[in-house]
């Protein structure tokens, strides 16, 4: 029994040691790999641990993001900042960085956005403009069924950390209905779990402190009058002692 107690204590020491300094740690973010012109893109810069208050800054190719057409930045809560590009175009290409700082230090993460469009430079300019217009019209109108961007949990989650995932719609007709599930069971607000819409195109799942019970397969389902889409991701917490250790 004494040995088991020491093993359990060791697991918790390892899990919390890295968070003691109070410096912010950001969860990596990524852009959708199949973005097309005219689609809507949204990424979130989420702090998994650290002492608030936090200051968030967004950069594109090393330049602070301010006053860019079709691009907006806002805090969704004390731990998260949201970058939205309402309509992706060729000028959206670039390396985007989120920097988070507090009184103890800072952290930053970057990701590259590269929409899928390939047009020969030898084409006539008028023909190019016509094609781009048709693509944008097709994508923005679309069949109306929702299309969700894939989400993922951090692979560095430890006991007691905060985790946030976002279910964002790339295109589809509003209004949209969002539902979250864990291992096939519908999720509702409860202890250490909160669910809420961030805007008409997004929903957020927050686990304030992950533990062994947080492990599982999480699914977001989005539906409207034209159909539905759903995406899933598995959450695994590091530093959780196995029962077999007994």
N, C-alpha and C positions, 0 to 999 in steps of 0.2 A: 504493500500500500504506500509506503514511504517513497519507494522508487517511482511509482506511478505519479505521485504528487509532484516529484521533482521534474519528471518528464513533461507534465502539463504546464508547470510553471515556466520551464525552459521555452516551450512553444510560444507563450505569451510574451516573454522577454524579447525573443527574436522578432516577433510581429510588431511590437511597439517601439523598439529601440530606434528605428530609422525616423520615426515621426516626432521624437522628443525635441529636436532642435527648433521646431516651429517654422522653419523655412517652407515656402510653398512647393508642392509637387504637382505638376500638371499631368493629366491623362493625355496620351497622344491622340491627335485627331487626324482624320483623313478625308479627302474629297472623293466624290463618287467617280469610279473609273470609267463609267459609260455615259458621262455628261454630253449632251448635245446642245447646239445653239438654241437659245430661247428657254431652256430649262431653268428651274429655280434650284439654287444650291444653298445649303445651310450647314455650318459647322459650329461646334461648341468647344470652348476652351474651359475645361472643368478641373477644379482643384480637388485632388483626392485627399490631401491633408495639408496642414499648415495653420498658422494663427491669423484669423481675420483682424482688421480689415485688409482687403487686397485691392491693389490697383491693376487694372487690365489695360494693355495696349496692344493694338493690332498693326502689323506692318506688311507691306507688299514689296518684295524685292528690296528690302532694307529701308523703305520709306514709310513713315507713319501714315496710316490710312485715315484720311479725312476728306470729306466733300467729294467722294467719287460717285458718279451717276450709277443708279441701280444697286448700290452697295450701302448697307447699314450695319451698325454695330450697337449692341445694347447689352446691359447686364440683365440676366434673367433671375438671378438671386445673388446672395453674397459670395457664392462659390463658383459662379458660372458666367461667362460672357458668350454672346451669340453673334456670329458674323453671317449676314444674309446677302446673297447676290440674287436679286429678284429675277433677272434675265441674263443668263450667261452669254457672253459674246467673245470674239477673238481677243478683245482687250482684257478679258478676265484672266487670261493666262498669266501664271507667275508663281513665285514662291511666297507663301503666306506664313507669317509668324505671329504667335500669341506670346506675349510676355506678361508674367504675373509677378508682382513684387509686394512685399510687406516689410515690417520693421526689422525682420530677421534675415532677409535675403530675397532672392528671386529665382524663377525658373522660366524657361521658354521652350516652346515646341514649334516645329515648322512642318508644312506640307505643301506639295506642288499641285496646282490646278492646271489641267491640260484638257480642254474640251475636245471631243472627237470630231474633227472636221479636216478634211484633206482635199484641197482644191489646187490644181496646177496653176502656177504663176503665169503660164502662157495663155490662159483663157482670157477672152475679151471681158473688160471690166463690167460692161452692161450685163453680160451673161452671168457673171459672178453675182452681181447685185440681185438679179432675178432669182437665181438659185437660192441664195441666202434668205431672201424674202419668203420663198415658198417653204423652206425648211422651218423658219421661225413660225410661220402661220400654221404649218402642220403640227409642230411640236406643241405650240401654245394651245391649239384647239384640241388636238388629239381625240381619242375615242371617248374621253371623259372618265375612264376607269382610273382609280388612283394607282400611283407607282411609288413605292417606299424606297428610300435610301437605306442600305444595310447599316446596322449598328453593331457595335462590339463592346465588350467589357475589357477593362484593363487586365493584362496578364501579370500584373505586379501587385494585385490586391492582397492586402494582409488584414488580419483581424483588427477591427476598430476603424478602418479607413472608410472614407465616404465615397460612394460610387454614384455616378449619374450617367444615364444613357438617354438618347433622344431618338424619337421616331419621327422622321421628317418626310414629307410628301414632296417628290420632285415635280409631279404634275398630276392633274385630275381635277374634276369639277367639285366645287364646294356646294353645300356643307359636307364636311367629313366627320365621321364618327370613329373615335379611337378606343381600342380595348387592349389591355395588357393581361398576359397569362404567364403563370409559372408552372412548368410541368403539366400543362393542359388545364390548370385550374385558374379561373379568373381572379385577378388581383384587384384589391381595393385598398384605399388608404388605411394604414394601421401602424402598429408600433414599428418605428425605424423605416417605414416605407411611405412615400407620398407620390401621388400621380396627379398630373395636371397638364392642361393645354398651355403651350407657350405662345401660340397664335393660331390662326385658322388652318395652318399647314403643319403643325407640329405638336407633339406630346412628349412629356418628360417623365421618366421614372427615376426617383431618388431613393437610395438606401443610405440613411444617415450614418449607420455603423454596420459594416458587414460582419457576419459571424458564420459559423458552420452551417446554420440553417439557411443562409443566403444562397448556398450552392444550388444550381439547377439550370434548367433550360427556360429562358424567357422569350416570349413571343409578343410582338406588337401586331395588331390587326387593324387595318383602316378600311372603312367601307363608305360608299356613297350610293346614290340612286342607280349608278351604272355598273357597279361591281365592287370588288374588294381586292386587297393585297395584304400579305403578311410576311414578316421577316422574324427570324429567331437568332438567339445567341446564347452561348453557355457561359455561366459565371462560375469560376472556381477560385476559392480563397486559399492563398498560400498560408502555411504555418498552422494548418488545422491538424491536430493530432488524430491519427487513425485509432479506431477502437481496437484494432488488432495489436496495438502497442501493449495492451494489457497482457 
